[in-house]
Structures are given as structure tokens and as C-alpha cells.
Amino acid sequence: MLDLYELTELQTQVRELSRQIADEQIRPVSAKYDQSGEFPWPIMKILADADLFGVYIPEEYGGMGGGVMDLVIVTEELSKACGGISLGFAGTALGTYPILLAGNEEQKKKYLPQIASGKRLAAFAITESGAGSDSSNLATTARKDGNSYIINGTKQWITNGGEAEIYVIITMTDKTRGARGATAFIVEKDTPGFTFGKKEDKLGIRASATRELVFEDCRVPAENVLGGEGRGFMTAMKTFDYSRPGVAAQALGIAQGAFDLALKYAHGRIQFGKPITANQGIQFMIADMATKIESARALVYSVARAVDSGRKVNLAKYSSMCKMLASDTAMEITTNCIQLYGGYGYMRDYPIEKYFRDAKITQIYEGTNQIQRDVIGKELIKETVQRK
């Protein structure tokens, strides 16, 4: 079905390479990392050696010169094998896009080649215990002190936390200005005053490191301000426009991976003397699932291409749409795939329950799907008013 989408020669090569790594390197160890919760550094090394960390980074900074579409292709293929392991890659992209979008030339030259080579992972930190969906209600502060800023506060549930070495942090530099008082900083792992708290014990994506970040009088040079003081919230929102197709691709890969396993299992499952796929009720389930996956893929790919094209489109609306649709689809598909497995699907001896656990988070992070619907609705109403 992917031939529908007319990938470029390079994108086809990237897809095949990612698929090979997923099948040969990730799939055999997925259960092990899910059980242990250990971060999959050996897989990150394989991805780095394959130059996949640079697919969406411009060539002048050591990347392949692709874009969001290339990020989507890799994320989808890796997620078919393991939604948790794929996050080492996808979470780094989330931490990289603020630098790509808002960084000055000096910052790009310093950090992007390190990320493109896979030598250093990245992370993005905006969420706090009191600022989840309400990302403008931040408590982490940054106070100007000479030629530097002093950061205090904590960030919660940060993907790649403790493993990444390059962090983009959203802080408040002027609380009286609300969202306009937020400022983004690049903070490196070994900066004094920057430590890590609890590593979360999660339902799914257990191979992904999710940690609390702690800042106690953490001094960061003013040259690490990203995009200018007071522009942190704008940088974060623009980042999400570019990164949400990546979350959608993760959800899409989880859905497709689960469907592939369930279809193969159902075809070999004999009941009443014939495969259960001979039953019309099962055939209808299979048809519905395949169609919903392909519908989600069509939207995700279209949005990714729209982002890369630079066309004037409402990225907030469409990025929210693809993230919402793909993640809701992933949750529905993985639920139905467990149903196809029957009682076996509920047991950890079979891999399908892991896809179900991994899918759930895609409806929650980078904006819950309730927030996505809120964004979509507001953007549609705004467009209607503007047309009058």
C-alpha cells in the first residue's frame, strides 16, 4: 500500500533501511527492553551508524537534508517493531526541532551536527506537574544575572530524560506577561545545578526513558537563549506543529505492527476446522482495521509533506488532526487485535498486548487528544470568521 504515496528514491531507501533495522535488530529484543525498562543504547548506536538521526536535518549541519516526511517514515517503521525503542529516535527529533526552527546560526552549527551523527541525543522539556495541557502555566523560572540566566524548577515526564545530552527547556522569565513571558534555553546535561529525579515506571513505551528534570540555581549562558527572550511559548507551539506528525507516525507504526501480527495469527488460528479468517465477522474486522490504518497514513503523510513544502497552510490545525486521528486509530486497532488473539492476546507470552500498552500514550503526550480537538475546533471557527 505504501506505493500509493510516491516516495522519492531516497525516502524509499530510508524506509527499507529502517524496516530492516526494525525487523532484524529491534523486534528480537523488544520484549527484553519492555520487561527491563533499560534504555536501548545498542539500538541507538545502530541507528547512528546508519545515519538515520540526520534524515530531517539539513545537509549543511551534517544531515541528509530531508524533512518531516523523512522523520515520519523512519518513526513509522521503527514503531512497527517497538513503540518504546522508536522514541529514542523520535524524542531526539522533538528536542531538535526547536533548534532547527528558532536557533541562530551559531547554535545550529554547534548542536545539529552532534545530533545528526547520533553522538548526542536531544530532549524537549515543557511539561510540569502543574502544567500539562495548560503549557502556559509554567512554574520553572529563569532569572537574568549578568551574562547568564539562573534556572530553578522541575520538569516532569520528559522523554529521553537522563539519556539525552542536549535539552531544550521552556521557562518563565517574566510571569507577569503570561505566555509572552516564556523563554526557551538550550541546557547541556552536565551543567551544574541540572540533575535528574525519578525515572518513571510506565504502563507502555517502557524502553523509553521518562524522567524528571531538576534545576537548582542552574546557571546557563545568555548565548543559550533560543529564539530570544519571551519567545519560548511561540517556539514550543511551532515545534509541536512540526513534531506532532512524528507522534502520529509512531501511533501509525504501532497500529500497523499490531495489525500485521494479528492478521498472521488469525489466519493460522483454527477453530471449527477452519482458520478464523474464514468467518465473515472476522473478515469485516480485518477490512475495517486496514482501511482505518490507511486513512490515518494518508493524512499523516499529507500533513508531513505540507509542512516540508513551506506552503501557507494552517499547520496547527492539520498537525493536530493527524496526531488525533492516528493515535485514536492506534488505540482502536490494538484493542481489536487483542480481540482477534482471544485469551492469548491478554497474556504476556504473546507480543500483541505490548502494542496495546504502547498505543495509549500516543493519545496523551504532545497534547492530549482532547486538546487536539480543542485546537482543531478553534482553528476552524477562526477560519470561518476570517472568511466573513
C-alpha positions as CSV (number, residue, x, y, z in Angstrom):
1,M,0.0,0.0,0.0
2,L,2.9,2.4,0.6
3,D,3.5,2.5,-3.1
4,L,0.4,4.8,-3.2
5,Y,2.4,7.6,-1.8
6,E,5.1,8.1,-4.4
7,L,8.1,8.3,-2.1
8,T,11.3,9.7,-3.5
9,E,14.2,7.3,-4.2
10,L,16.0,8.5,-1.1
11,Q,12.8,8.1,1.0
12,T,12.3,4.6,-0.3
13,Q,15.9,3.7,0.7
14,V,15.4,5.2,4.1
15,R,12.2,3.2,4.6
16,E,13.9,0.0,3.6
17,L,16.9,0.6,5.8
18,S,14.6,1.5,8.8
19,R,12.5,-1.6,8.1
20,Q,15.5,-3.8,8.0
21,I,16.8,-2.5,11.3
22,A,13.3,-2.8,12.9
23,D,13.0,-6.4,11.8
24,E,16.5,-7.6,12.4
25,Q,17.7,-5.6,15.4
26,I,14.7,-4.2,17.2
27,R,12.0,-6.9,17.0
28,P,14.1,-9.7,18.6
29,V,14.9,-7.5,21.7
30,S,11.7,-5.6,22.0
31,A,10.3,-7.8,24.8
32,K,13.5,-7.7,26.7
33,Y,13.7,-4.0,26.9
34,D,10.0,-3.8,27.7
35,Q,10.5,-6.0,30.7
36,S,13.7,-4.4,32.0
37,G,12.9,-0.8,31.2
38,E,16.5,-0.4,30.2
39,F,17.3,2.3,27.7
40,P,18.3,0.6,24.3
41,W,21.7,2.2,23.7
42,P,22.9,-0.6,21.4
43,I,19.9,0.1,19.1
44,M,20.7,3.9,19.2
45,K,24.2,3.0,18.1
46,I,22.9,1.1,15.2
47,L,20.6,4.0,14.2
48,A,23.5,6.4,14.5
49,D,25.8,4.2,12.3
50,A,23.0,4.1,9.7
51,D,22.9,7.9,9.7
52,L,19.2,7.9,10.5
53,F,19.4,10.6,13.2
54,G,20.2,13.0,10.4
55,V,17.4,12.3,8.0
56,Y,15.5,15.5,8.8
57,I,18.5,17.8,9.4
58,P,19.9,20.0,6.6
59,E,23.0,18.8,4.8
60,E,25.0,21.9,5.9
61,Y,24.7,20.7,9.5
62,G,25.6,17.1,8.8
63,G,22.2,15.7,8.0
64,M,20.6,14.1,4.9
65,G,18.6,17.2,4.0
66,G,15.2,15.6,4.4
67,G,12.3,16.9,6.4
68,V,9.3,15.9,8.5
69,M,8.2,13.3,5.8
70,D,11.6,11.5,6.3
71,L,11.2,11.7,10.1
72,V,7.7,10.2,9.7
73,I,8.9,7.3,7.5
74,V,11.7,6.3,9.9
75,T,9.5,6.6,13.0
76,E,6.7,4.6,11.5
77,E,9.0,1.7,10.5
78,L,10.8,1.6,13.9
79,S,7.5,1.7,15.7
80,K,6.1,-1.3,13.9
81,A,8.7,-3.3,15.9
82,C,8.6,-1.3,19.1
83,G,6.9,1.9,20.0
84,G,9.2,2.4,23.0
85,I,12.6,1.9,21.3
86,S,11.5,4.1,18.5
87,L,11.2,7.0,20.9
88,G,14.9,7.3,21.4
89,F,14.9,8.5,17.8
90,A,11.6,10.4,17.7
91,G,12.2,12.0,21.1
92,T,15.5,13.3,19.8
93,A,13.7,14.9,16.9
94,L,11.3,16.6,19.3
95,G,14.3,18.1,21.1
96,T,16.0,19.1,17.8
97,Y,13.2,20.9,16.1
98,P,13.3,24.0,18.4
99,I,16.9,24.4,17.4
100,L,16.1,24.0,13.7
101,L,13.2,26.4,13.9
102,A,14.4,29.1,16.4
103,G,18.2,28.6,16.7
104,N,20.7,31.1,15.5
105,E,23.5,30.1,13.1
106,E,26.0,29.6,15.9
107,Q,23.6,27.3,17.9
108,K,22.8,25.3,14.8
109,K,26.4,24.8,13.9
110,K,27.2,23.8,17.5
111,Y,24.4,21.3,18.2
112,L,22.9,20.0,15.0
113,P,26.0,18.1,13.7
114,Q,26.2,16.3,17.0
115,I,22.6,15.3,16.8
116,A,22.8,14.3,13.2
117,S,25.7,12.0,13.8
118,G,23.8,10.3,16.7
119,K,26.7,11.1,19.1
120,R,24.3,13.0,21.3
121,L,20.6,12.6,21.8
122,A,18.2,15.5,22.4
123,A,15.1,16.1,24.5
124,F,12.4,18.8,24.9
125,A,11.1,19.8,28.3
126,I,7.9,21.9,28.8
127,T,5.6,19.7,30.9
128,E,5.5,20.2,34.7
129,S,3.3,18.7,37.4
130,G,1.0,21.7,37.2
131,A,1.5,22.5,33.5
132,G,0.4,19.6,31.3
133,S,-2.3,20.5,28.9
134,D,-2.0,24.1,30.2
135,S,1.5,24.6,29.0
136,S,1.4,28.3,29.6
137,N,1.1,27.8,33.3
138,L,4.8,27.1,33.9
139,A,6.5,27.3,37.4
140,T,10.1,26.8,36.2
141,T,11.8,30.2,36.2
142,A,14.9,31.7,34.6
143,R,16.3,34.9,36.1
144,K,18.8,37.1,34.3
145,D,22.1,37.5,36.1
146,G,24.8,39.4,34.2
147,N,25.6,37.4,31.0
148,S,23.8,34.3,32.2
149,Y,20.4,33.1,33.5
150,I,19.7,31.1,36.6
151,I,17.1,28.4,36.2
152,N,15.1,26.9,39.0
153,G,12.2,24.4,38.9
154,T,11.4,20.9,37.7
155,K,10.1,19.3,34.5
156,Q,8.1,16.1,34.6
157,W,7.7,13.1,32.3
158,I,10.5,14.1,29.9
159,T,11.2,11.6,27.1
160,N,14.9,10.8,26.8
161,G,15.4,12.3,30.2
162,G,18.7,11.4,31.7
163,E,19.9,9.8,28.5
164,A,19.9,12.8,26.2
165,E,22.8,15.3,26.5
166,I,21.1,18.3,24.8
167,Y,17.9,19.7,26.3
168,V,15.6,22.5,25.2
169,I,13.8,23.8,28.3
170,I,10.9,26.2,28.4
171,T,10.9,28.5,31.4
172,M,9.3,31.7,32.6
173,T,11.4,34.8,32.6
174,D,8.5,37.2,33.2
175,K,5.4,35.7,34.9
176,T,3.5,39.0,34.6
177,R,3.4,38.5,30.8
178,G,1.8,35.1,30.8
179,A,2.7,33.0,27.8
180,R,4.6,36.0,26.4
181,G,7.0,35.7,29.4
182,A,8.2,32.3,28.5
183,T,11.8,31.8,27.2
184,A,13.5,28.7,25.7
185,F,17.0,27.6,26.6
186,I,19.4,25.0,25.4
187,V,20.8,23.3,28.5
188,E,23.5,20.6,28.3
189,K,23.4,17.5,30.5
190,D,26.5,18.2,32.7
191,T,25.6,21.8,33.5
192,P,26.0,22.4,37.3
193,G,22.7,22.6,39.0
194,F,20.9,20.4,36.5
195,T,20.1,16.9,37.8
196,F,17.6,14.1,37.3
197,G,14.9,12.9,39.5
198,K,12.6,9.9,39.3
199,K,12.7,7.6,36.3
200,E,9.0,6.7,35.7
201,D,7.8,3.0,35.8
202,K,5.3,3.2,32.9
203,L,2.4,1.1,31.5
204,G,3.9,1.2,28.0
205,I,6.8,2.5,25.9
206,R,9.0,1.1,28.7
207,A,12.1,1.1,26.6
208,S,11.9,4.8,26.5
209,A,13.5,6.8,29.4
210,T,10.9,9.1,31.0
211,R,12.4,11.2,33.9
212,E,12.0,14.3,36.0
213,L,14.5,17.1,35.3
214,V,15.6,19.2,38.3
215,F,17.1,22.7,38.1
216,E,18.6,24.2,41.3
217,D,20.3,27.5,40.6
218,C,21.4,26.1,37.3
219,R,23.4,28.8,35.5
220,V,23.1,28.9,31.7
221,P,25.0,31.4,29.5
222,A,22.8,34.0,27.7
223,E,24.0,32.7,24.4
224,N,21.9,29.6,25.1
225,V,18.7,31.5,24.9
226,L,16.8,30.0,22.0
227,G,14.8,32.4,19.7
228,G,15.0,35.4,22.0
229,E,13.6,36.2,25.4
230,G,9.9,36.0,25.6
231,R,9.5,33.7,22.6
232,G,9.6,30.4,24.3
233,F,5.9,29.6,24.1
234,M,5.8,30.5,20.4
235,T,8.9,28.3,19.8
236,A,7.1,25.4,21.7
237,M,3.9,25.8,19.7
238,K,5.7,25.9,16.4
239,T,7.7,22.9,17.4
240,F,4.5,20.9,18.0
241,D,3.3,21.8,14.5
242,Y,6.4,20.0,13.2
243,S,6.6,17.2,15.7
244,R,3.0,16.0,16.0
245,P,3.2,14.2,12.6
246,G,6.0,12.3,14.3
247,V,3.8,11.2,17.2
248,A,1.2,10.3,14.6
249,A,3.8,8.2,12.8
250,Q,4.6,6.4,16.0
251,A,0.9,5.7,16.5
252,L,0.6,4.6,12.9
253,G,3.6,2.2,13.2
254,I,2.2,0.7,16.4
255,A,-1.2,0.2,14.7
256,Q,0.3,-1.4,11.6
257,G,2.7,-3.6,13.6
258,A,-0.2,-4.9,15.7
259,F,-2.4,-5.5,12.7
260,D,0.3,-7.4,10.8
261,L,0.8,-9.7,13.8
262,A,-2.9,-10.2,14.4
263,L,-3.7,-10.9,10.7
264,K,-0.9,-13.6,10.6
265,Y,-2.1,-15.1,13.9
266,A,-5.8,-15.1,12.8
267,H,-5.0,-16.8,9.5
268,G,-3.2,-19.6,11.4
269,R,-5.8,-19.9,14.2
270,I,-8.0,-23.0,13.5
271,Q,-11.5,-23.1,15.1
272,F,-14.3,-25.5,14.0
273,G,-11.9,-27.0,11.4
274,K,-11.0,-23.8,9.6
275,P,-9.0,-20.6,10.1
276,I,-10.9,-17.9,11.9
277,T,-10.3,-15.6,8.9
278,A,-12.9,-17.7,7.0
279,N,-15.6,-16.2,9.2
280,Q,-17.2,-13.1,7.7
281,G,-17.3,-11.3,11.0
282,I,-13.5,-11.6,11.2
283,Q,-13.1,-10.5,7.6
284,F,-15.1,-7.4,8.4
285,M,-12.9,-6.6,11.3
286,I,-9.8,-7.0,9.2
287,A,-11.2,-4.8,6.4
288,D,-12.2,-2.1,8.8
289,M,-8.8,-2.1,10.5
290,A,-6.8,-2.0,7.3
291,T,-8.9,0.9,5.9
292,K,-8.6,2.9,9.1
293,I,-4.8,2.5,9.2
294,E,-4.5,3.5,5.6
295,S,-6.8,6.5,6.1
296,A,-4.6,7.6,9.0
297,R,-1.5,7.1,6.9
298,A,-2.8,9.2,4.1
299,L,-3.5,12.1,6.4
300,V,-0.1,11.8,8.3
301,Y,1.8,11.7,5.0
302,S,-0.2,14.6,3.5
303,V,0.5,16.8,6.6
304,A,4.2,15.9,6.7
305,R,4.5,16.9,3.1
306,A,2.6,20.1,3.6
307,V,5.0,21.0,6.5
308,D,8.0,20.3,4.3
309,S,6.6,22.3,1.3
310,G,6.5,25.5,3.2
311,R,3.1,26.3,1.8
312,K,0.8,28.6,3.7
313,V,-1.5,26.1,5.4
314,N,-2.9,26.0,8.9
315,L,-0.2,23.7,10.4
316,A,-1.7,23.9,13.9
317,K,-5.0,22.5,12.7
318,Y,-3.6,19.8,10.4
319,S,-0.9,18.6,12.7
320,S,-3.5,18.3,15.5
321,M,-5.8,16.4,13.1
322,C,-3.2,13.8,12.1
323,K,-1.9,13.3,15.7
324,M,-5.5,12.9,16.9
325,L,-6.6,10.5,14.2
326,A,-3.6,8.3,14.1
327,S,-3.4,7.9,17.9
328,D,-7.2,7.2,18.2
329,T,-6.8,4.7,15.4
330,A,-3.8,3.0,17.1
331,M,-5.8,2.6,20.3
332,E,-8.8,1.1,18.4
333,I,-6.7,-1.2,16.2
334,T,-4.6,-2.6,19.1
335,T,-7.8,-3.2,21.1
336,N,-9.3,-5.2,18.2
337,C,-6.1,-7.0,17.6
338,I,-6.2,-8.4,21.1
339,Q,-9.7,-9.4,20.4
340,L,-8.5,-11.4,17.4
341,Y,-6.0,-13.2,19.6
342,G,-8.7,-14.0,22.1
343,G,-7.5,-15.1,25.5
344,Y,-3.9,-15.5,24.2
345,G,-3.9,-11.8,23.4
346,Y,-4.2,-11.0,27.1
347,M,-1.1,-13.0,28.0
348,R,2.4,-11.6,28.1
349,D,3.6,-14.7,26.3
350,Y,2.3,-13.1,23.1
351,P,3.5,-9.8,21.8
352,I,0.2,-8.2,21.0
353,E,-0.6,-6.8,24.5
354,K,2.5,-4.7,24.4
355,Y,1.3,-2.9,21.3
356,F,-1.9,-2.1,23.2
357,R,0.1,-0.7,26.1
358,D,2.4,1.3,23.9
359,A,-0.5,2.8,21.9
360,K,-2.2,4.5,24.8
361,I,0.4,7.2,25.4
362,T,0.1,8.5,21.9
363,Q,-3.4,9.8,22.8
364,I,-1.8,11.7,25.8
365,Y,1.6,13.2,25.1
366,E,2.4,16.2,23.0
367,G,-1.1,17.4,23.8
368,T,-3.9,15.1,24.8
369,N,-6.4,14.3,22.1
370,Q,-9.0,16.5,23.9
371,I,-6.6,19.4,23.5
372,Q,-6.1,18.4,19.8
373,R,-9.9,18.6,19.3
374,D,-9.9,22.0,21.1
375,V,-7.2,23.3,18.8
376,I,-8.9,22.0,15.7
377,G,-12.3,23.4,16.7
378,K,-10.9,26.8,17.5
379,E,-8.9,27.0,14.2
380,L,-11.9,26.0,12.2
381,I,-14.1,28.7,13.9
382,K,-11.3,31.3,13.4
383,E,-11.1,30.4,9.7
384,T,-14.9,30.7,9.3
385,V,-14.8,34.2,11.0
386,Q,-12.0,35.4,8.8
387,R,-13.9,34.3,5.6
388,K,-16.9,36.5,6.5
